[in-house]
Amino acid sequence: TGCGHGELDTYYRMCNVFAEKGKPIDLLIITGDFQAVRNQEDLGCMKCPEKYLHMMDFFRYYNGERKAPILTIYIGGNHEAVNYHRELHYGGWVAPNIYYLGCSNVIRFKGLRIGAI
């Protein structure tokens, strides 16, 4: 999927719809503008249009209030908290079941090689 803009709850609801129709999703890939915003400091480190400067859903997954129901990987976009992603230059787990691919990375998932720059 394309730009997430922090709408994780919406994405996971959509994934559940597919599962209910007998087409479960094994992996969600968000290709930019994920908006991994943990707190107000992160929000202050985003450079984007004002309409996107909101906490949205990620912080609930980050602090353990919610858990991603399916494995989710993402690449950063131009609407990211740069302070947080600098900590994860090579990628890493940002929340249970959510993985950031970093500045460049290649991972394998069920025999599929996934690369990101």
NUMAR-686246 format. One record per atom (N, C-alpha, C): residue number from 1; x, y, z; atom name. Coordinates in steps of 0.2 Angstrom, whole numbers, m for minus. Layout:
<pts>
<pt num="NUM" xx="X" yy="Y" zz="Z" atomo="CA"/>
...
</pts>
This chain:
<pts>
<pt num="1" xx="4" yy="m6" zz="0" atomo="N"/>
<pt num="1" xx="0" yy="0" zz="0" atomo="CA"/>
<pt num="1" xx="4" yy="6" zz="0" atomo="C"/>
<pt num="2" xx="2" yy="12" zz="m2" atomo="N"/>
<pt num="2" xx="5" yy="18" zz="m2" atomo="CA"/>
<pt num="2" xx="5" yy="21" zz="4" atomo="C"/>
<pt num="3" xx="6" yy="28" zz="4" atomo="N"/>
<pt num="3" xx="7" yy="32" zz="10" atomo="CA"/>
<pt num="3" xx="2" yy="30" zz="16" atomo="C"/>
<pt num="4" xx="4" yy="29" zz="22" atomo="N"/>
<pt num="4" xx="0" yy="27" zz="27" atomo="CA"/>
<pt num="4" xx="m3" yy="33" zz="31" atomo="C"/>
<pt num="5" xx="1" yy="38" zz="32" atomo="N"/>
<pt num="5" xx="0" yy="44" zz="36" atomo="CA"/>
<pt num="5" xx="m3" yy="42" zz="43" atomo="C"/>
<pt num="6" xx="0" yy="37" zz="46" atomo="N"/>
<pt num="6" xx="m2" yy="36" zz="53" atomo="CA"/>
<pt num="6" xx="m8" yy="32" zz="54" atomo="C"/>
<pt num="7" xx="m12" yy="30" zz="48" atomo="N"/>
<pt num="7" xx="m18" yy="27" zz="49" atomo="CA"/>
<pt num="7" xx="m18" yy="20" zz="50" atomo="C"/>
<pt num="8" xx="m14" yy="17" zz="55" atomo="N"/>
<pt num="8" xx="m14" yy="10" zz="56" atomo="CA"/>
<pt num="8" xx="m20" yy="6" zz="57" atomo="C"/>
<pt num="9" xx="m24" yy="9" zz="61" atomo="N"/>
<pt num="9" xx="m31" yy="6" zz="63" atomo="CA"/>
<pt num="9" xx="m35" yy="5" zz="57" atomo="C"/>
<pt num="10" xx="m35" yy="10" zz="52" atomo="N"/>
<pt num="10" xx="m39" yy="9" zz="46" atomo="CA"/>
<pt num="10" xx="m36" yy="3" zz="42" atomo="C"/>
<pt num="11" xx="m29" yy="3" zz="41" atomo="N"/>
<pt num="11" xx="m26" yy="m2" zz="37" atomo="CA"/>
<pt num="11" xx="m28" yy="m9" zz="40" atomo="C"/>
<pt num="12" xx="m27" yy="m10" zz="47" atomo="N"/>
<pt num="12" xx="m29" yy="m16" zz="50" atomo="CA"/>
<pt num="12" xx="m36" yy="m18" zz="49" atomo="C"/>
<pt num="13" xx="m41" yy="m13" zz="49" atomo="N"/>
<pt num="13" xx="m48" yy="m15" zz="48" atomo="CA"/>
<pt num="13" xx="m49" yy="m17" zz="41" atomo="C"/>
<pt num="14" xx="m45" yy="m14" zz="36" atomo="N"/>
<pt num="14" xx="m46" yy="m17" zz="29" atomo="CA"/>
<pt num="14" xx="m43" yy="m24" zz="29" atomo="C"/>
<pt num="15" xx="m38" yy="m25" zz="32" atomo="N"/>
<pt num="15" xx="m35" yy="m32" zz="32" atomo="CA"/>
<pt num="15" xx="m40" yy="m37" zz="34" atomo="C"/>
<pt num="16" xx="m43" yy="m35" zz="40" atomo="N"/>
<pt num="16" xx="m48" yy="m40" zz="43" atomo="CA"/>
<pt num="16" xx="m54" yy="m41" zz="38" atomo="C"/>
<pt num="17" xx="m56" yy="m36" zz="34" atomo="N"/>
<pt num="17" xx="m61" yy="m37" zz="29" atomo="CA"/>
<pt num="17" xx="m59" yy="m42" zz="24" atomo="C"/>
<pt num="18" xx="m53" yy="m42" zz="22" atomo="N"/>
<pt num="18" xx="m50" yy="m47" zz="17" atomo="CA"/>
<pt num="18" xx="m50" yy="m54" zz="20" atomo="C"/>
<pt num="19" xx="m48" yy="m54" zz="27" atomo="N"/>
<pt num="19" xx="m48" yy="m61" zz="30" atomo="CA"/>
<pt num="19" xx="m55" yy="m64" zz="31" atomo="C"/>
<pt num="20" xx="m60" yy="m59" zz="32" atomo="N"/>
<pt num="20" xx="m67" yy="m62" zz="33" atomo="CA"/>
<pt num="20" xx="m70" yy="m64" zz="26" atomo="C"/>
<pt num="21" xx="m67" yy="m62" zz="21" atomo="N"/>
<pt num="21" xx="m69" yy="m64" zz="14" atomo="CA"/>
<pt num="21" xx="m65" yy="m70" zz="12" atomo="C"/>
<pt num="22" xx="m61" yy="m73" zz="16" atomo="N"/>
<pt num="22" xx="m57" yy="m79" zz="15" atomo="CA"/>
<pt num="22" xx="m50" yy="m78" zz="11" atomo="C"/>
<pt num="23" xx="m48" yy="m71" zz="11" atomo="N"/>
<pt num="23" xx="m42" yy="m69" zz="8" atomo="CA"/>
<pt num="23" xx="m37" yy="m66" zz="13" atomo="C"/>
<pt num="24" xx="m35" yy="m70" zz="18" atomo="N"/>
<pt num="24" xx="m31" yy="m67" zz="23" atomo="CA"/>
<pt num="24" xx="m24" yy="m64" zz="20" atomo="C"/>
<pt num="25" xx="m22" yy="m58" zz="23" atomo="N"/>
<pt num="25" xx="m16" yy="m55" zz="21" atomo="CA"/>
<pt num="25" xx="m10" yy="m57" zz="26" atomo="C"/>
<pt num="26" xx="m5" yy="m60" zz="23" atomo="N"/>
<pt num="26" xx="1" yy="m62" zz="27" atomo="CA"/>
<pt num="26" xx="6" yy="m56" zz="29" atomo="C"/>
<pt num="27" xx="6" yy="m51" zz="25" atomo="N"/>
<pt num="27" xx="11" yy="m46" zz="26" atomo="CA"/>
<pt num="27" xx="8" yy="m39" zz="23" atomo="C"/>
<pt num="28" xx="9" yy="m34" zz="27" atomo="N"/>
<pt num="28" xx="7" yy="m28" zz="25" atomo="CA"/>
<pt num="28" xx="13" yy="m24" zz="24" atomo="C"/>
<pt num="29" xx="14" yy="m21" zz="18" atomo="N"/>
<pt num="29" xx="20" yy="m17" zz="16" atomo="CA"/>
<pt num="29" xx="17" yy="m10" zz="15" atomo="C"/>
<pt num="30" xx="20" yy="m5" zz="19" atomo="N"/>
<pt num="30" xx="18" yy="2" zz="18" atomo="CA"/>
<pt num="30" xx="24" yy="6" zz="15" atomo="C"/>
<pt num="31" xx="23" yy="9" zz="9" atomo="N"/>
<pt num="31" xx="28" yy="11" zz="5" atomo="CA"/>
<pt num="31" xx="29" yy="19" zz="6" atomo="C"/>
<pt num="32" xx="30" yy="21" zz="12" atomo="N"/>
<pt num="32" xx="31" yy="28" zz="13" atomo="CA"/>
<pt num="32" xx="26" yy="32" zz="17" atomo="C"/>
<pt num="33" xx="28" yy="37" zz="20" atomo="N"/>
<pt num="33" xx="24" yy="42" zz="24" atomo="CA"/>
<pt num="33" xx="20" yy="37" zz="30" atomo="C"/>
<pt num="34" xx="24" yy="33" zz="33" atomo="N"/>
<pt num="34" xx="21" yy="29" zz="38" atomo="CA"/>
<pt num="34" xx="19" yy="33" zz="44" atomo="C"/>
<pt num="35" xx="23" yy="38" zz="46" atomo="N"/>
<pt num="35" xx="22" yy="42" zz="52" atomo="CA"/>
<pt num="35" xx="23" yy="39" zz="58" atomo="C"/>
<pt num="36" xx="29" yy="36" zz="60" atomo="N"/>
<pt num="36" xx="30" yy="33" zz="66" atomo="CA"/>
<pt num="36" xx="31" yy="38" zz="71" atomo="C"/>
<pt num="37" xx="26" yy="41" zz="74" atomo="N"/>
<pt num="37" xx="26" yy="47" zz="79" atomo="CA"/>
<pt num="37" xx="25" yy="44" zz="85" atomo="C"/>
<pt num="38" xx="30" yy="44" zz="90" atomo="N"/>
<pt num="38" xx="29" yy="41" zz="97" atomo="CA"/>
<pt num="38" xx="26" yy="46" zz="102" atomo="C"/>
<pt num="39" xx="28" yy="53" zz="101" atomo="N"/>
<pt num="39" xx="26" yy="58" zz="106" atomo="CA"/>
<pt num="39" xx="26" yy="65" zz="103" atomo="C"/>
<pt num="40" xx="25" yy="70" zz="107" atomo="N"/>
<pt num="40" xx="25" yy="77" zz="104" atomo="CA"/>
<pt num="40" xx="32" yy="79" zz="102" atomo="C"/>
<pt num="41" xx="37" yy="76" zz="105" atomo="N"/>
<pt num="41" xx="44" yy="78" zz="102" atomo="CA"/>
<pt num="41" xx="45" yy="76" zz="95" atomo="C"/>
<pt num="42" xx="43" yy="69" zz="94" atomo="N"/>
<pt num="42" xx="43" yy="67" zz="87" atomo="CA"/>
<pt num="42" xx="39" yy="71" zz="82" atomo="C"/>
<pt num="43" xx="33" yy="73" zz="84" atomo="N"/>
<pt num="43" xx="29" yy="77" zz="80" atomo="CA"/>
<pt num="43" xx="32" yy="84" zz="78" atomo="C"/>
<pt num="44" xx="36" yy="86" zz="83" atomo="N"/>
<pt num="44" xx="40" yy="93" zz="81" atomo="CA"/>
<pt num="44" xx="46" yy="92" zz="76" atomo="C"/>
<pt num="45" xx="47" yy="85" zz="75" atomo="N"/>
<pt num="45" xx="53" yy="84" zz="71" atomo="CA"/>
<pt num="45" xx="50" yy="82" zz="64" atomo="C"/>
<pt num="46" xx="44" yy="83" zz="62" atomo="N"/>
<pt num="46" xx="41" yy="81" zz="56" atomo="CA"/>
<pt num="46" xx="41" yy="88" zz="52" atomo="C"/>
<pt num="47" xx="43" yy="87" zz="45" atomo="N"/>
<pt num="47" xx="42" yy="93" zz="41" atomo="CA"/>
<pt num="47" xx="37" yy="91" zz="36" atomo="C"/>
<pt num="48" xx="31" yy="93" zz="36" atomo="N"/>
<pt num="48" xx="26" yy="91" zz="32" atomo="CA"/>
<pt num="48" xx="20" yy="96" zz="32" atomo="C"/>
<pt num="49" xx="15" yy="96" zz="27" atomo="N"/>
<pt num="49" xx="10" yy="100" zz="28" atomo="CA"/>
<pt num="49" xx="6" yy="100" zz="35" atomo="C"/>
<pt num="50" xx="3" yy="105" zz="37" atomo="N"/>
<pt num="50" xx="0" yy="105" zz="44" atomo="CA"/>
<pt num="50" xx="m6" yy="100" zz="44" atomo="C"/>
<pt num="51" xx="m9" yy="98" zz="39" atomo="N"/>
<pt num="51" xx="m15" yy="94" zz="39" atomo="CA"/>
<pt num="51" xx="m12" yy="87" zz="41" atomo="C"/>
<pt num="52" xx="m6" yy="85" zz="41" atomo="N"/>
<pt num="52" xx="m3" yy="79" zz="43" atomo="CA"/>
<pt num="52" xx="0" yy="79" zz="50" atomo="C"/>
<pt num="53" xx="1" yy="85" zz="53" atomo="N"/>
<pt num="53" xx="4" yy="85" zz="59" atomo="CA"/>
<pt num="53" xx="m1" yy="83" zz="65" atomo="C"/>
<pt num="54" xx="m2" yy="77" zz="66" atomo="N"/>
<pt num="54" xx="m6" yy="74" zz="71" atomo="CA"/>
<pt num="54" xx="m3" yy="67" zz="73" atomo="C"/>
<pt num="55" xx="m4" yy="66" zz="79" atomo="N"/>
<pt num="55" xx="m2" yy="60" zz="82" atomo="CA"/>
<pt num="55" xx="m4" yy="53" zz="79" atomo="C"/>
<pt num="56" xx="m10" yy="53" zz="77" atomo="N"/>
<pt num="56" xx="m13" yy="47" zz="73" atomo="CA"/>
<pt num="56" xx="m12" yy="41" zz="78" atomo="C"/>
<pt num="57" xx="m11" yy="35" zz="75" atomo="N"/>
<pt num="57" xx="m12" yy="28" zz="78" atomo="CA"/>
<pt num="57" xx="m5" yy="25" zz="81" atomo="C"/>
<pt num="58" xx="0" yy="27" zz="78" atomo="N"/>
<pt num="58" xx="6" yy="23" zz="79" atomo="CA"/>
<pt num="58" xx="8" yy="23" zz="86" atomo="C"/>
<pt num="59" xx="8" yy="28" zz="90" atomo="N"/>
<pt num="59" xx="10" yy="28" zz="97" atomo="CA"/>
<pt num="59" xx="7" yy="23" zz="101" atomo="C"/>
<pt num="60" xx="1" yy="21" zz="99" atomo="N"/>
<pt num="60" xx="m3" yy="16" zz="103" atomo="CA"/>
<pt num="60" xx="0" yy="9" zz="102" atomo="C"/>
<pt num="61" xx="3" yy="8" zz="96" atomo="N"/>
<pt num="61" xx="7" yy="2" zz="94" atomo="CA"/>
<pt num="61" xx="13" yy="2" zz="98" atomo="C"/>
<pt num="62" xx="17" yy="8" zz="98" atomo="N"/>
<pt num="62" xx="23" yy="9" zz="100" atomo="CA"/>
<pt num="62" xx="23" yy="7" zz="108" atomo="C"/>
<pt num="63" xx="18" yy="10" zz="111" atomo="N"/>
<pt num="63" xx="18" yy="9" zz="119" atomo="CA"/>
<pt num="63" xx="15" yy="3" zz="121" atomo="C"/>
<pt num="64" xx="13" yy="m1" zz="117" atomo="N"/>
<pt num="64" xx="10" yy="m8" zz="118" atomo="CA"/>
<pt num="64" xx="2" yy="m8" zz="120" atomo="C"/>
<pt num="65" xx="m1" yy="m2" zz="119" atomo="N"/>
<pt num="65" xx="m8" yy="m2" zz="120" atomo="CA"/>
<pt num="65" xx="m12" yy="m7" zz="115" atomo="C"/>
<pt num="66" xx="m9" yy="m7" zz="109" atomo="N"/>
<pt num="66" xx="m12" yy="m11" zz="103" atomo="CA"/>
<pt num="66" xx="m6" yy="m15" zz="100" atomo="C"/>
<pt num="67" xx="m8" yy="m21" zz="97" atomo="N"/>
<pt num="67" xx="m3" yy="m24" zz="93" atomo="CA"/>
<pt num="67" xx="m5" yy="m26" zz="86" atomo="C"/>
<pt num="68" xx="0" yy="m24" zz="81" atomo="N"/>
<pt num="68" xx="m2" yy="m25" zz="74" atomo="CA"/>
<pt num="68" xx="m4" yy="m33" zz="73" atomo="C"/>
<pt num="69" xx="m10" yy="m34" zz="70" atomo="N"/>
<pt num="69" xx="m12" yy="m41" zz="70" atomo="CA"/>
<pt num="69" xx="m9" yy="m45" zz="64" atomo="C"/>
<pt num="70" xx="m5" yy="m41" zz="60" atomo="N"/>
<pt num="70" xx="m1" yy="m45" zz="54" atomo="CA"/>
<pt num="70" xx="5" yy="m41" zz="54" atomo="C"/>
<pt num="71" xx="10" yy="m45" zz="52" atomo="N"/>
<pt num="71" xx="17" yy="m42" zz="51" atomo="CA"/>
<pt num="71" xx="17" yy="m36" zz="46" atomo="C"/>
<pt num="72" xx="19" yy="m31" zz="48" atomo="N"/>
<pt num="72" xx="19" yy="m25" zz="44" atomo="CA"/>
<pt num="72" xx="27" yy="m22" zz="44" atomo="C"/>
<pt num="73" xx="29" yy="m21" zz="37" atomo="N"/>
<pt num="73" xx="35" yy="m18" zz="36" atomo="CA"/>
<pt num="73" xx="34" yy="m11" zz="32" atomo="C"/>
<pt num="74" xx="38" yy="m7" zz="33" atomo="N"/>
<pt num="74" xx="38" yy="0" zz="30" atomo="CA"/>
<pt num="74" xx="44" yy="3" zz="28" atomo="C"/>
<pt num="75" xx="44" yy="7" zz="23" atomo="N"/>
<pt num="75" xx="50" yy="12" zz="22" atomo="CA"/>
<pt num="75" xx="48" yy="19" zz="24" atomo="C"/>
<pt num="76" xx="52" yy="23" zz="25" atomo="N"/>
<pt num="76" xx="51" yy="30" zz="27" atomo="CA"/>
<pt num="76" xx="49" yy="34" zz="21" atomo="C"/>
<pt num="77" xx="46" yy="39" zz="22" atomo="N"/>
<pt num="77" xx="44" yy="44" zz="17" atomo="CA"/>
<pt num="77" xx="46" yy="51" zz="19" atomo="C"/>
<pt num="78" xx="43" yy="56" zz="16" atomo="N"/>
<pt num="78" xx="45" yy="63" zz="17" atomo="CA"/>
<pt num="78" xx="41" yy="66" zz="23" atomo="C"/>
<pt num="79" xx="36" yy="62" zz="26" atomo="N"/>
<pt num="79" xx="32" yy="64" zz="32" atomo="CA"/>
<pt num="79" xx="34" yy="59" zz="37" atomo="C"/>
<pt num="80" xx="40" yy="60" zz="40" atomo="N"/>
<pt num="80" xx="42" yy="55" zz="45" atomo="CA"/>
<pt num="80" xx="46" yy="60" zz="51" atomo="C"/>
<pt num="81" xx="46" yy="57" zz="57" atomo="N"/>
<pt num="81" xx="49" yy="60" zz="62" atomo="CA"/>
<pt num="81" xx="57" yy="58" zz="61" atomo="C"/>
<pt num="82" xx="61" yy="63" zz="59" atomo="N"/>
<pt num="82" xx="67" yy="61" zz="57" atomo="CA"/>
<pt num="82" xx="72" yy="59" zz="63" atomo="C"/>
<pt num="83" xx="70" yy="62" zz="69" atomo="N"/>
<pt num="83" xx="74" yy="60" zz="75" atomo="CA"/>
<pt num="83" xx="74" yy="53" zz="76" atomo="C"/>
<pt num="84" xx="68" yy="50" zz="76" atomo="N"/>
<pt num="84" xx="67" yy="43" zz="77" atomo="CA"/>
<pt num="84" xx="70" yy="39" zz="72" atomo="C"/>
<pt num="85" xx="69" yy="40" zz="66" atomo="N"/>
<pt num="85" xx="72" yy="36" zz="60" atomo="CA"/>
<pt num="85" xx="80" yy="36" zz="60" atomo="C"/>
<pt num="86" xx="82" yy="42" zz="62" atomo="N"/>
<pt num="86" xx="90" yy="42" zz="63" atomo="CA"/>
<pt num="86" xx="92" yy="37" zz="68" atomo="C"/>
<pt num="87" xx="89" yy="35" zz="73" atomo="N"/>
<pt num="87" xx="90" yy="30" zz="78" atomo="CA"/>
<pt num="87" xx="91" yy="23" zz="75" atomo="C"/>
<pt num="88" xx="87" yy="22" zz="69" atomo="N"/>
<pt num="88" xx="86" yy="16" zz="66" atomo="CA"/>
<pt num="88" xx="89" yy="16" zz="59" atomo="C"/>
<pt num="89" xx="95" yy="19" zz="58" atomo="N"/>
<pt num="89" xx="98" yy="19" zz="52" atomo="CA"/>
<pt num="89" xx="97" yy="13" zz="48" atomo="C"/>
<pt num="90" xx="99" yy="7" zz="51" atomo="N"/>
<pt num="90" xx="99" yy="1" zz="48" atomo="CA"/>
<pt num="90" xx="92" yy="m3" zz="48" atomo="C"/>
<pt num="91" xx="87" yy="0" zz="51" atomo="N"/>
<pt num="91" xx="81" yy="m3" zz="52" atomo="CA"/>
<pt num="91" xx="80" yy="m6" zz="59" atomo="C"/>
<pt num="92" xx="74" yy="m9" zz="60" atomo="N"/>
<pt num="92" xx="73" yy="m12" zz="66" atomo="CA"/>
<pt num="92" xx="66" yy="m12" zz="68" atomo="C"/>
<pt num="93" xx="64" yy="m16" zz="73" atomo="N"/>
<pt num="93" xx="57" yy="m16" zz="76" atomo="CA"/>
<pt num="93" xx="55" yy="m10" zz="79" atomo="C"/>
<pt num="94" xx="50" yy="m7" zz="77" atomo="N"/>
<pt num="94" xx="48" yy="0" zz="80" atomo="CA"/>
<pt num="94" xx="42" yy="m2" zz="85" atomo="C"/>
<pt num="95" xx="39" yy="m7" zz="84" atomo="N"/>
<pt num="95" xx="33" yy="m10" zz="89" atomo="CA"/>
<pt num="95" xx="32" yy="m17" zz="87" atomo="C"/>
<pt num="96" xx="29" yy="m21" zz="92" atomo="N"/>
<pt num="96" xx="28" yy="m28" zz="91" atomo="CA"/>
<pt num="96" xx="25" yy="m29" zz="84" atomo="C"/>
<pt num="97" xx="28" yy="m33" zz="80" atomo="N"/>
<pt num="97" xx="25" yy="m35" zz="73" atomo="CA"/>
<pt num="97" xx="25" yy="m29" zz="68" atomo="C"/>
<pt num="98" xx="29" yy="m24" zz="69" atomo="N"/>
<pt num="98" xx="30" yy="m18" zz="64" atomo="CA"/>
<pt num="98" xx="38" yy="m17" zz="64" atomo="C"/>
<pt num="99" xx="40" yy="m18" zz="58" atomo="N"/>
<pt num="99" xx="47" yy="m17" zz="56" atomo="CA"/>
<pt num="99" xx="49" yy="m11" zz="51" atomo="C"/>
<pt num="100" xx="53" yy="m7" zz="53" atomo="N"/>
<pt num="100" xx="56" yy="m2" zz="48" atomo="CA"/>
<pt num="100" xx="62" yy="m4" zz="45" atomo="C"/>
<pt num="101" xx="62" yy="m4" zz="38" atomo="N"/>
<pt num="101" xx="67" yy="m6" zz="34" atomo="CA"/>
<pt num="101" xx="74" yy="m2" zz="34" atomo="C"/>
<pt num="102" xx="73" yy="4" zz="37" atomo="N"/>
<pt num="102" xx="79" yy="8" zz="37" atomo="CA"/>
<pt num="102" xx="81" yy="12" zz="31" atomo="C"/>
<pt num="103" xx="87" yy="14" zz="30" atomo="N"/>
<pt num="103" xx="89" yy="18" zz="24" atomo="CA"/>
<pt num="103" xx="89" yy="14" zz="18" atomo="C"/>
<pt num="104" xx="92" yy="8" zz="19" atomo="N"/>
<pt num="104" xx="92" yy="3" zz="14" atomo="CA"/>
<pt num="104" xx="93" yy="m4" zz="17" atomo="C"/>
<pt num="105" xx="89" yy="m9" zz="14" atomo="N"/>
<pt num="105" xx="89" yy="m15" zz="17" atomo="CA"/>
<pt num="105" xx="86" yy="m20" zz="13" atomo="C"/>
<pt num="106" xx="87" yy="m26" zz="14" atomo="N"/>
<pt num="106" xx="84" yy="m32" zz="10" atomo="CA"/>
<pt num="106" xx="82" yy="m37" zz="16" atomo="C"/>
<pt num="107" xx="76" yy="m39" zz="15" atomo="N"/>
<pt num="107" xx="74" yy="m45" zz="20" atomo="CA"/>
<pt num="107" xx="71" yy="m50" zz="16" atomo="C"/>
<pt num="108" xx="70" yy="m56" zz="19" atomo="N"/>
<pt num="108" xx="66" yy="m61" zz="16" atomo="CA"/>
<pt num="108" xx="60" yy="m63" zz="20" atomo="C"/>
<pt num="109" xx="55" yy="m64" zz="16" atomo="N"/>
<pt num="109" xx="48" yy="m66" zz="19" atomo="CA"/>
<pt num="109" xx="45" yy="m72" zz="15" atomo="C"/>
<pt num="110" xx="45" yy="m78" zz="18" atomo="N"/>
<pt num="110" xx="42" yy="m83" zz="15" atomo="CA"/>
<pt num="110" xx="45" yy="m84" zz="8" atomo="C"/>
<pt num="111" xx="51" yy="m84" zz="7" atomo="N"/>
<pt num="111" xx="54" yy="m85" zz="1" atomo="CA"/>
<pt num="111" xx="55" yy="m79" zz="m4" atomo="C"/>
<pt num="112" xx="51" yy="m74" zz="m2" atomo="N"/>
<pt num="112" xx="51" yy="m68" zz="m6" atomo="CA"/>
<pt num="112" xx="57" yy="m63" zz="m3" atomo="C"/>
<pt num="113" xx="61" yy="m60" zz="m8" atomo="N"/>
<pt num="113" xx="66" yy="m55" zz="m6" atomo="CA"/>
<pt num="113" xx="63" yy="m48" zz="m7" atomo="C"/>
<pt num="114" xx="63" yy="m44" zz="m2" atomo="N"/>
<pt num="114" xx="60" yy="m38" zz="m2" atomo="CA"/>
<pt num="114" xx="66" yy="m33" zz="0" atomo="C"/>
<pt num="115" xx="67" yy="m28" zz="m5" atomo="N"/>
<pt num="115" xx="72" yy="m23" zz="m4" atomo="CA"/>
<pt num="115" xx="69" yy="m16" zz="m4" atomo="C"/>
<pt num="116" xx="73" yy="m12" zz="0" atomo="N"/>
<pt num="116" xx="70" yy="m5" zz="0" atomo="CA"/>
<pt num="116" xx="76" yy="0" zz="0" atomo="C"/>
<pt num="117" xx="76" yy="6" zz="m3" atomo="N"/>
<pt num="117" xx="81" yy="11" zz="m3" atomo="CA"/>
<pt num="117" xx="77" yy="17" zz="m1" atomo="C"/>
</pts>
